[in-house]
């Protein structure tokens, strides 16, 4: 009787990663990162992480199999989208800081319920996306400082914060859409390279979903909301 031969293991390509933590305090920045009670939509940052990874993995594979495909051009387009938002936020932060200084305001608003979101950096673009969330948090803090010191009324402050949060949300959702298209291309093929890409994409999606679920446990309703709920 023939002896069964052990199944040869398929080679798995090793990819680098960094463990990182994103801390945000304002409600507008928290809404980008973790699921807020009462909201039905998923937080954009949790979706943009696997999307950026999928874009990188798939375009690299296409570049290897199709010499006419320019992986660098795709990366440049993603970077340009992130850079556009970064330029907008940087300009607004500088403008508000200048105004606050001219008003001789030295204190800064702080938040009593920040959250820490753990995530894995597998492409430079993921780190850039996280930095944009931090900049939104800083921008919102400056606006809250102006509101708390009486330089802005509440309606003005809320309108501005909502507008800037929408800028980042729209940018992330655009990248998520691009990531879906890249994912579809990866799963349309059954080559060894495509199967490897599929495995990596699924792992990235699962990791992002696990991180999002873990950090959602940190989010609690404000004390005022709990009082209203209790009296209802």
BAZAMAR-319593 format. One record per atom (N, C-alpha, C, CB): residue in one letter; x negated, y, z negated. Coordinates in steps of 0.001 Angstrom, whole numbers, padded with zeros to 6 digits, always signed. Atoms other than C-alpha are relative to their C-alpha. Glycine has a CB too. Example, Ala and Ser with C-alpha at 12.3 -4.5 7.8 and 13.67 -1.06 7.14 Angstrom:
2
A-000890-001190+000000 A-012300-004500-007800 A-000900+001200+000000 A+000992+000027-001246 S+000820-001190+000060 S-013670-001060-007140 S+000770+001090-000730 S-000414+000462+001415 
// end
This chain:
232
X-000857-001204+000000 X+000000+000000+000000 X-000888+001247+000000 X+000967+000010-001246 X+000821-001205-000117 X-001398+003374+001005 X+000174+000904-001211 X+000352+000764+001275 X-000032-000920+001143 X-002290+005776-001789 X+000429+001383+000475 X-001389+000069-000701 X-000489-001326-000384 X-000392+009042-001652 X-001093+001042-000207 X+001261+000376-000812 X+001009-001038+000089 X-002694+011946-000950 X+000587+001243-000688 X-000539+000352+001407 X-000510-001217+000669 X-002374+015036-003195 X+000256+001101+001022 X-001002+000499-001079 X-000377-001068-000924 X-000657+017937-001453 X-000995+001150-000108 X+001439+000496-000288 X+000980-001073-000013 X-003143+020574-000416 X+000685+001336-000285 X-000738+000045+001353 X-000580-001282+000358 X-002438+023909-002015 X-000341+001050+001048 X-000488+000443-001379 X+000213-001067-000962 X-001982+026861+000309 X-000773+001139-000652 X+001341+000505+000561 X+000796-001103+000526 X-004481+029657-000151 X+000889+001213-000233 X-001154+000352+000962 X-000775-001188+000344 X-002966+032701-001893 X-000944+001191-000079 X+000767-000193-001343 X+000837-001189-000041 X-004444+036105-001148 X+000146+000787-001299 X+000363+000881+001210 X+000002-000734+001266 X-005416+038099-004256 X+000124+001495+000256 X-001281-000299-000803 X-000212-001438-000178 X-004116+041657-004494 X-000241+000741-001317 X+001431+000278+000520 X+000254-000765+001227 X-005160+044369-006987 X+001251+000715-000496 X-001112+001017+000235 X-001124-000746+000573 X-002742+046116-009337 X-000450+000689-001287 X+001211-000942-000278 X+000231-000707+001261 X-002667+048510-012277 X+001293+000029-000793 X-000524+001442+000249 X-001152-000158+000871 X-000294+048412-015233 X+000059+001462-000439 X-000080-000966-001233 X-000118-001419+000328 X+001049+051887-015916 X+001295+000248-000772 X-000041+000867+001285 X-001174-000393+000775 X+003551+053656-018163 X+000353+001442+000349 X-000255-000157-001535 X-000494-001337-000326 X+005661+056658-017175 X+000894+000466-001137 X+000773+000011+001363 X-000823-000542+001088 X+007005+058771-020038 X+000700+001267+000458 X-000861+000287-001253 X-000784-001187-000360 X+009799+061264-019377 X+000945+000335-001140 X+000794-000225+001322 X-000837-000437+001111 X+011884+063327-021768 X+001330+000588+000407 X-000727+000988-000799 X-001235-000659-000405 X+014493+065328-019855 X+000990-001001+000603 X-000301+001116+001005 X-001033+000885-000537 X+017796+063763-018831 X-000079-000109+001521 X+001379+000497-000411 X+000082+000038-001458 X+017245+064693-015186 X-001116-000930+000470 X-000225+001407+000554 X+001094+000901-000358 X+013910+062874-015050 X+000318-001427-000428 X-001316+000465-000644 X-000383+001337+000457 X+015253+059940-017078 X+000959-000645+000994 X+000646+000066-001401 X-000948+000534-000967 X+018039+059564-014511 X-000666-000523+001266 X+000998+001055+000361 X+000755+000497-001145 X+015408+058998-011822 X-000639-001348-000313 X-001074+001011+000411 X+000820+001139+000414 X+013663+056280-013831 X+000796-001163-000581 X-001000+000451-001005 X-000765+001065+000667 X+016198+054333-015926 X+001496+000217+000208 X-000330-000049-001518 X-001445-000087-000184 X+019895+053577-015695 X+000624+000739-001186 X+000624-001415+000154 X-000634-000817+001027 X+021874+056201-017613 X+001419-000517-000242 X+000018+001504+000414 X-001358+000462+000278 X+025085+055093-019400 X+001043+000839+000734 X+000270+000034-001499 X-001048-000693-000740 X+028118+055954-017291 X-000281+000148+001484 X+000212+001340-000585 X+000342-000099-001419 X+026250+056007-013981 X+000019-001381+000638 X-001385+000661+000188 X-000121+001284-000692 X+026894+053283-011428 X-001154-000261+000966 X+001312-000055+000752 X+001095+000168-000959 X+023925+053906-009135 X-001292-000392-000708 X-000212+001289+000804 X+001280+000424+000562 X+020542+052302-009716 X-000976+001171+000000 X-000583-001194+000796 X+000983-001082+000031 X+017674+054610-010711 X-000934-000067+001211 X-000816-000059-001300 X+000789+000010-001241 X+015741+055655-007571 X-001435-000487-000169 X-000026+001373+000580 X+001403+000379+000151 X+012257+055101-009017 X-000169-001515-000025 X-000578+000609-001272 X+000069+001463+000050 X+012965+051425-009726 X+000141-000609+001386 X+001084-000552-000923 X-000166+000504-001364 X+013947+051011-006082 X-001145+000378+000923 X+001283+000507+000575 X+001056-000458-000902 X+011128+053003-004525 X-001296-000788-000211 X-000256+001497-000204 X+001223+000769+000263 X+008420+050840-006173 X-000121-001192+000961 X-000016-000497-001464 X+000116+001116-000953 X+009163+047599-004227 X+000097+000450+001449 X+001073-001029-000274 X-000109-000499-001373 X+010064+049682-001158 X-001361+000445+000525 X+001001+001165+000071 X+001329-000450-000411 X+006635+051316-001026 X-000950-001181+000176 X-000571+000985-001026 X+000834+001198-000126 X+004998+047940-001584 X+000335-000745+001291 X+000192-000928-001221 X-000420+000695-001221 X+007047+046373+001233 X-000509+000720+001244 X+001530-000118+000051 X+000493-000773-001138 X+006133+049199+003608 X-001481-000274+000222 X+000240+001507-000219 X+001443+000211-000103 X+002445+048706+002849 X-000328-001409+000493 X-000665+000247-001354 X+000287+001391-000355 X+002470+044899+003093 X+000368-000290+001451 X+000754-000954-000931 X-000487+000329-001336 X+004519+044679+006270 X-000785+000736+001081 X+001482+000333+000117 X+000735-000747-001027 X+002728+047438+008161 X-001434-000506+000134 X-000004+001499-000332 X+001344+000586-000097 X-000628+045881+007303 X+000036-001290+000822 X-000577-000281-001411 X-000126+001240-000757 X+000557+042539+008650 X+000236+000278+001483 X+001139-000849-000562 X-000256-000356-001399 X+001881+044177+011818 X-001278+000514+000667 X+001116+001065+000092 X+001254-000502-000544 X-001444+045928+012261 X-000981-001102+000345 X-000632+000940-000970 X+000896+001129-000265 X-003250+042589+012115 X+000428-000804+001229 X-000057-000914-001215 X-000511+000826-001090 X-000999+040847+014631 X+000272+000777+001280 X+001253-000681-000437 X-000287-000841-001155 X-000348+043804+016946 X-000967+001191+000003 X+001486+000486-000018 X+001018-001042-000023 X-003308+045986+017839 X+000563+001365+000372 X-001090-000374+000963 X-000603-001272-000400 X-001019+048631+019275 X+000708+000687-001166 X+000984-000223+001143 X-000704-000565+001145 X+000640+049137+015884 X-000991+000733-000896 X+000742-001104-000794 X+000898-000841+000799 X-000905+051938+013808 X+000472+000038-001455 X-000070+001438+000584 X-000356+000041+001423 X-000670+051091+010094 X-000283+001337-000674 X-000770-001121-000714 X+000381-001270+000623 X-002438+054342+009188 X+001031+001095+000275 X-001374+000442+000503 X-001008-001004-000341 X+000229+056388+010960 X+001219-000124-000918 X+000426-000145+001476 X-001130+000219+000909 X+002957+054802+008808 X-000350+000499-001394 X+000389-001499-000048 X+000447-000454+001311 X+000965+055414+005635 X-000043+001525-000063 X-001379-000582-000324 X+000064-001460-000057 X+000389+059026+006705 X+001399+000614-000076 X-000708+000455+001287 X-001373-000506+000029 X+004148+059498+007236 X+000576-000079-001411 X+000886-000789+000979 X-000460+000146+001387 X+004907+058177+003732 X-000669+001047-000880 X-000298-001427-000537 X+000738-000995+000778 X+002192+060381+002241 X+000517+001409+000265 X-001493-000077+000321 X-000497-001329-000354 X+003557+063402+004111 X+001326+000297-000700 X+000167+000117+001520 X-001283-000186+000681 X+007030+062863+002648 X-000213+000284-001491 X+000893-001248+000182 X+000307-000216+001418 X+005600+062605-000874 X-000681+001352-000207 X-000899-001134-000538 X+000713-001267+000115 X+003332+065601-000267 X+000940+001184+000098 X-001066+000102+001068 X-000970-001082-000160 X+006250+067759+000846 X+000721+000287-001314 X+001017-000350+001093 X-000674-000172+001286 X+008052+067163-002442 X-000972+000542-001044 X+000607-001333-000477 X+001010-000462+000950 X+004840+067650-004420 X-000290+001490+000182 X-001291-000810+000160 X+000260-001415-000270 X+004176+071006-002721 X+001140+000868-000528 X-000191+000235+001509 X-001181-000733+000483 X+007725+072158-003518 X-000030+000111-001521 X+001305-000698+000460 X+000007+000001+001466 X+007460+071152-007184 X-001148+000831-000552 X-000092-001429-000530 X+001161-000767+000480 X+003970+072621-007620 X+000236+001500+000113 X-001255-000386+000787 X-000271-001424-000205 X+005069+075956-006181 X+001005+000515-001024 X+000522+000248+001423 X-001014-000420+000961 X+008110+076103-008445 X-000544+000014-001430 X+001212-000919+000085 X+000614+000027+001334 X+006114+075105-011542 X-000875+001236-000193 X-000840-001294-000196 X+000869-001176+000084 X+003578+077854-010810 X+000828+001278-000130 X-000913+000085+001237 X-000856-001188+000041 X+006354+080412-010227 X+000641+000170-001376 X+001088-000088+001079 X-000649-000073+001307 X+008163+079561-013464 X-001006+000263-001121 X+000760-001290-000279 X+001036-000253+000998 X+004941+079464-015481 X-000397+001477-000006 X-001233-000882+000268 X+000351-001420-000111 X+004082+082950-014187 X+001073+000872-000629 X-000204+000394+001469 X-001098-000788+000573 X+007520+084272-015116 X+000039-000145-001521 X+001349-000432+000606 X-000008+000232+001450 X+007388+082686-018587 X-001120+000786-000675 X-000144-001506-000310 X+001134-000747+000546 X+003978+084219-019179 X+000285+001495-000016 X-001267-000283+000810 X-000321-001429-000073 X+005231+087644-018056 X+001017+000404-001061 X+000533+000352+001387 X-000996-000247+001036 X+008032+087323-020607 X-000563-000226-001409 X+001211-000895+000224 X+000689+000229+001290 X+005473+086563-023370 X+000607-001153-000794 X+000041+001270-000849 X-000546+001199+000642 X+007089+083194-024079 X-001136-001007-000165 X+001185-000614+000839 X+001092+000949+000251 X+004606+080829-025727 X+000502-001405-000328 X-000866+000503-001137 X-000553+001317+000349 X+006883+077998-026901 X+000482-000706+001265 X+001168+000139-001024 X-000520+000803-001103 X+008018+075169-024625 X+001055-000959-000542 X-001145-000779+000718 X-001058+000932+000406 X+011160+073053-024773 X-000570-001406-000146 X+001163+000006+001026 X+000367+001405+000169 X+010773+069489-026032 X+001276-000819-000094 X-000896-000210-001264 X-001173+000874-000052 X+013087+066472-026012 X-000079-001062-001100 X+000117-000671+001390 X-000013+000885+001176 X+014177+064226-028865 X+000183-001476+000341 X+001095+000423-000936 X-000223+001405-000348 X+014762+061018-026875 X-000690-000367+001316 X+001505-000289+000100 X+000711+000380-001221 X+012027+060342-024307 X+000027-001513+000210 X-001448+000495-000053 X+000090+001434-000282 X+011685+056966-022603 X-001333-000305+000666 X+001176-000465+000897 X+001204+000498-000660 X+008645+054964-021528 X+000418-001079+001000 X-001034-000563-001044 X-000326+000978-001042 X+008993+053089-018246 X-001292-000664+000460 X+000742+000674+001204 X+001194+000734-000423 X+006402+050401-017562 X+000189-000472+001441 X-000280-001212-000948 X-000072+000423-001395 X+005605+049624-013945 X-001382-000401+000480 X+000580+001120+000891 X+001247+000497-000564 X+002955+048094-011745 X-000356+000798+001250 X+000108-001507+000327 X+000486-000755-001159 X+000897+050144-009298 X-000693-000969+000945 X-000970+001153-000431 X+000588+000905-000989 X+000197+048051-006204 X-000377+000717+001290 X+000964-001125+000309 X+000443-000850-001112 X-000244+050897-003697 X-000218+001402-000565 X+001054+000012+001192 X+000203-001373+000474 X-001534+054473-004127 X+001278+000841+000053 X-001083+000672+000823 X-001241-000773-000144 X+001857+055760-002987 X+000929-000178-001201 X+000729-000411+001279 X-000818+000211+001199 X+003544+054220-006042 X-000459+000926-001117 X-000071-001474-000461 X+000528-000916+001003 X+001237+056226-008295 X+000408+001439+000316 X-001530-000116-000080 X-000411-001350-000398 X+002058+059369-006302 X+001482+000232-000299 X-000277+000226+001499 X-001432-000117+000299 X+005788+058685-006688 X+000224+000219-001490 X+000756-001257+000469 X-000105-000167+001450 X+005356+058363-010457 X-000399+001417-000410 X-000881-001034-000728 X+000447-001360+000311 X+003472+061677-010537 X+001085+001030+000333 X-001291+000325+000773 X-001090-000909-000363 X+006443+063337-008816 X+001087+000020-001081 X+000608-000412+001356 X-000978+000050+001098 X+008763+062159-011595 X-000505+000839-001172 X+000258-001475-000454 X+000598-000798+001071 X+006373+063697-014126 X+000123+001486+000299 X-001473-000378-000196 X-000118-001407-000381 X+006406+066968-012180 X+001443+000484-000117 X-000509+000210+001430 X-001404-000373+000192 X+010211+066977-012133 X+000285+000228-001480 X+000939-001090+000566 X-000188-000140+001443 X+010170+066467-015910 X-000579+001330-000489 X-000659-001181-000749 X+000638-001268+000382 X+007783+069417-016271 X+000820+001186+000490 X-001431+000079+000565 X-000805-001076-000575 X+009917+071573-013994 X+001277+000215-000804 X+000343-000310+001463 X-001222-000088+000802 X+013078+070792-015959 X-000304+000595-001375 X+000650-001393-000152 X+000394-000541+001295 X+011248+071538-019226 X-000160+001517+000050 X-001299-000646-000466 X+000183-001445-000135 X+010315+075016-017960 X+001344+000715+000131 X-000886+000314+001214 X-001335-000593-000150 X+013910+075731-016936 X+000743-000025-001331 X+000815-000750+001080 X-000632+000066+001317 X+015175+074533-020326 X-000609+001015-000956 X-000128-001406-000581 X+000655-001031+000812 X+012617+076831-021942 X+000619+001365+000282 X-001523+000033+000279 X-000602-001283-000374 X+014062+079775-020025 X+001444+000099-000476 X-000062+000193+001515 X-001388-000012+000499 X+017591+078756-020978 X+000033+000199-001519 X+000723-001320+000378 X+000015-000092+001462 X+016759+078315-024667 X-000452+001369-000503 X-000904-001069-000572 X+000457-001332+000393 X+015061+081712-024765 X+000882+001112+000580 X-001441+000203+000442 X-000976-000975-000459 X+018026+083406-023103 X-000292+000665+001325 X+000138+001027-001000 X+000315-000608-001287 X+016434+084180-019752 X+000873-000550+001129 X-001464-000219+000329 X-000932+000593-000961 X+018819+081888-017845 X+001263-000398-000744 X-000634-001234+000728 X-001206+000530+000629 X+022451+081075-018549 X+000109-001488+000315 X+001268+000764+000484 X-000085+001458-000123 X+023543+077450-018773 X+000350-000443+001413 X+001028-000544-000970 X-000388+000377-001363 X+025194+077335-015354 X-001171+000115+000972 X+001157+000874+000480 X+001164-000184-000858 X+022085+078708-013648 X-001026-001111-000216 X-000639+001365-000259 X+000990+001028+000332 X+019846+076251-015464 X+000432-001363+000533 X-000214-000072-001522 X-000480+001311-000442 X+022020+073211-014703 X+000003-000117+001510 X+001396-000261-000535 X-000022+000019-001460 X+022429+074150-011060 X-001404-000208+000564 X+000600+001304+000543 X+001376+000119-000474 X+018681+074497-010604 X-000549-001398-000264 X-000890+001052-000671 X+000514+001334+000349 X+017847+071239-012414 X+000637-001073+000873 X+000261-000311-001488 X-000672+000971-000869 X+020453+069308-010435 X-000558+000047+001418 X+001510+000262+000024 X+000520-000164-001361 X+019098+070722-007176 X-001358-000681+000150 X-000116+001493+000356 X+001342+000578-000102 X+015503+069659-007884 X+000028-001521-000212 X-000939+000657-001026 X-000137+001446+000177 X+016554+066215-009130 X+000506-000644+001289 X+000958-000318-001172 X-000521+000519-001264 X+018470+065742-005868 X-001085-000042+001072 X+001176+000852+000480 X+001113+000005-000957 X+015353+066662-003870 X-000809-001278-000143 X-000909+001232-000207 X+000798+001205+000233 X+013432+063818-005493 X+000803-001262+000290 X-000512-000029-001440 X-000858+001155-000264 X+016355+061387-005343 X+000137-000249+001501 X+001384+000208-000628 X-000135+000123-001455 X+016851+062082-001633 X-001287-000532+000628 X+000368+001358+000621 X+001276+000464-000524 X+013145+061589-000942 X-000245-001467-000291 X-001119+000821-000570 X+000180+001403+000370 X+013011+058299-002831 X+000956-000903+000780 X+000212-000185-001508 X-000961+000836-000721 X+016167+056986-001146 X-000374-000143+001473 X+001406+000585-000125 X+000482+000094-001374 X+014707+057783+002258 X-001102-001057+000111 X-000519+001370+000482 X+001069+000997+000012 X+011639+055706+001381 X+000551-001398-000263 X-001048+000358-001056 X-000637+001296+000265 X+013858+052919+000025 X+000613-000550+001289 X+001088+000134-001107 X-000582+000416-001285 X+015668+052829+003384 X-001085-000517+000944 X+000758+001175+000657 X+001127+000451-000821 X+012323+052561+005176 X-000512-001349-000505 X-001141+001050-000011 X+000433+001271+000586 X+011368+049778+002767 X+000912-001156+000377 X-000066+000120-001504 X-000947+001039-000413 X+014533+047845+003617 X-000286-000457+001428 X+001447+000514-000112 X+000313+000334-001396 X+013630+048035+007303 X-001267-000835+000084 X-000155+001276+000841 X+001252+000766+000018 X+010111+046789+006561 X+000244-001404-000530 X-001065+000713-000857 X-000317+001313+000585 X+011506+043962+004425 X+000663-000903+001042 X+000927+000161-001235 X-000694+000778-001032 X+013783+042871+007270 X-000988-000554+001026 X+001059+000866+000702 X+001007+000457-000966 X+010818+042671+009643 X-000811-001160-000567 X-000937+001156+000390 X+000788+001071+000625 X+008928+040517+007142 X+000771-001312-000009 X-000391+000385-001435 X-000801+001216+000133 X+011813+038060+006799 X+000552-000502+001337 X+001143+000246-000955 X-000414+000450-001326 X+012446+037814+010540 X-000953-001041+000583 X+000099+001184+000940 X+001008+000917-000535 X+009319+035681+011013 X-000312-001111-000989 X-001278+000758+000353 X+000365+001143+000841 X+008096+032325+009698 X-001477-000364+000122 X+000851-001202+000362 X+001436+000249-000084 X+004370+032652+010328 X-000583-000067-001411 X-000709+001104+000841 X+000630+000047+001327 X+001991+031921+007420 X-000187+001394-000603 X-001352-000703+000089 X+000187-001369+000489 X+001244+035667+007182 X+001329+000599-000465 X-000625+000885+001098 X-001318-000524+000361 X+004951+036519+007127 X+000505-000633-001288 X+001003-000245+001131 X-000424+000685+001226 X+005656+033892+004461 X-000730+000546-001216 X-000240-001506+000118 X+000769-000587+001091 X+002879+035337+002330 X+000542+001380-000360 X-001484+000094+000378 X-000572-001328+000223 X+004339+038820+002771 X+001354-000107-000695 X+000144+000756+001333 X-001311+000199+000623 X+007823+037544+001867 X-000141-000313-001489 X+000761-001133+000707 X+000233+000383+001392 X+006512+035961-001327 X-000416+001217-000831 X-001080-001099-000083 X+000487-001180+000723 X+004698+039167-002335 X+001113+001021-000203 X-001169+000646+000753 X-001103-000962+000100 X+007751+041338-001616 X+001010-000439-001053 X+000695+000166+001361 X-000956+000514+000983 X+010066+039103-003648 X-000541+000165-001419 X+000315-001482+000278 X+000615-000150+001326 X+007632+039115-006568 X+000030+001462-000452 X-001456-000520+000020 X-000030-001424+000333 X+007420+042926-006441 X+001409+000444-000369 X-000524+000836+001172 X-001389-000353+000303 X+011223+043228-006384 X+000421-000540-001358 X+000937-000533+001084 X-000348+000603+001291 X+011612+040848-009319 X-000686+000723-001150 X-000379-001481-000017 X+000740-000705+001041 X+008917+042648-011312 X+000633+001351-000283 X-001466+000176+000404 X-000633-001302+000164 X+010565+046017-010709 X+001340-000129-000701 X+000179+000679+001349 X-001299+000227+000635 X+013978+044626-011690 X-000171-000330-001476 X+000757-001130+000709 X+000261+000348+001404 X+012543+043142-014900 X-000411+001227-000800 X-001092-001075-000094 X+000445-001211+000686 X+010813+046414-015810 X+001174+000936-000241 X-001091+000714+000811 X-001154-000884+000124 X+014009+048360-015160 X+000950-000487-001089 X+000739+000101+001336 X-000891+000567+001019 X+016065+046003-017337 X-000579+000180-001399 X+000249-001490+000275 X+000643-000155+001303 X+013536+046123-020164 X+000086+001432-000500 X-001454-000435+000074 X+000023-001393+000422 X+013331+049910-020203 X+001385+000582-000157 X-000777+000819+000979 X-001367-000475+000178 X+017094+050351-019923 X+000446-000175-001440 X+000951-000736+000940 X-000356+000218+001395 X+017296+049001-023477 X-000357+001193-000872 X-000686-001240-000521 X+000398-001157+000790 X+015611+052201-024674 X+001042+001107+000056 X-001337+000525+000480 X-000914-001106-000232 X+018404+054420-023346 X+001235-000155-000880 X+000397+000075+001486 X-001179+000009+000864 X+021073+055263-025905 X+000765+001283+000227 X-000388-000159-001498 X-000815-001199-000168 X+023935+057711-025765 X-000358+001020-001068 X+001501-000344-000062 X+000282-001026+000993 X+023340+061061-027505 X+000976-000080-001151 X+000047+001379+000629 X-000839+000058+001197 X+024759+061463-030999 X+001361+000620+000239 X-000684+000697-001159 X-001270-000666-000263 X+027423+063874-029727 X+000944-000916+000783 X-000232+001308+000770 X-000825+000914-000791 X+028645+061290-027183 X+000560-001109-000856 X-000800-000589+001146 X-000465+001057+000879 X+028856+058639-029867 X+001145+000480-000885 X-001146-000513-000855 X-001057-000538+000847 X+030977+060948-032044 X+001306+000119+000773 X-000407+001361-000564 X-001200-000133-000827 X+033361+061665-029183 X+000614-001371+000259 X-000331+000702+001337 X-000494+001343-000269 X+033616+057944-028373 X+000692-000570-001235 X-001150-000919+000442 X-000553+000544+001227 X+034316+057105-032002 X+001356+000624-000336 X-000972+000217-001146 X-001242-000684+000336 X+037095+059678-032266 X+001087-000229+001053 X-000257+001486-000163 X-000962+000190-001096 X+038739+058677-028966 X+001022-001080-000348 X-000735-000373+001302 
// end
